[in-house]
Amino acid sequence: MPDIKSSRIIILATDGFEQSELEVPRDKLKAAGAEVHVVSPDGKAIRGWDEKDWGREVSVDKALSDVSADAYDAIVLPGGQINPDILRTKSEAVSFVKAMHDGGKVVAAICHGPWMLIEAGIVKGRKVTSYPSIRTDVENAGGHWEDSEVVADQGIVSSRNPGDLDAFVDKIIEEVEEGKHARAAA
């Protein structure tokens, strides 16, 4: 079984991510020993959304064009309404999520982040949770929506909101340490 201390994890986001949904996983996964890279489509710093207004800027380690799914063990997709709505319009971001899935890597999304799972075509037949307002989107994509703090289905990890972050990060670590997940390509 792989150790979280030898894992490489990417957090893919753009402007409008829910502040805590990027920062808490980043900090907790680093504290657990993982190498974590924050990646944005253009490699430039991104600004979060903190509850009711723009939040803090977060520095970015790499541009999406400079990373390969083969080099990572997991991807984390923060929510917020703005961030995943923008990312799902970027074919290179959707293709990267699909490549992580098809490679058996852990794919983790929280809040509105499952929009990226839907766009990548990887929720059909899977148990998924999300922010309640996108439940219908999950179900229309063939996912089996659950109202649980964290749901894992063959290495696809999902959570509802910032109140679920501890369970979300713990499950990411558990799934990474299980190793590659055998599943059909999307």
Secondary structure, 3 states (H helix, E strand, C coil): CCCHHHCEEEEECCCCEEHHHHHHHHHHHHHCCCEEEEEECCCCCEEEEECCEEEEEECCCEEHHHCCHHHCCEEEECCCCHHHHHHCCCHHHHHHHHHHHHCCCEEEEECCCHHHHHHCCCCCCCEECCCHHHHHHHHHCCCEECCCCCEEECCEEEECCHHHHHHHHHHHHHHHHHCCCCCCCC
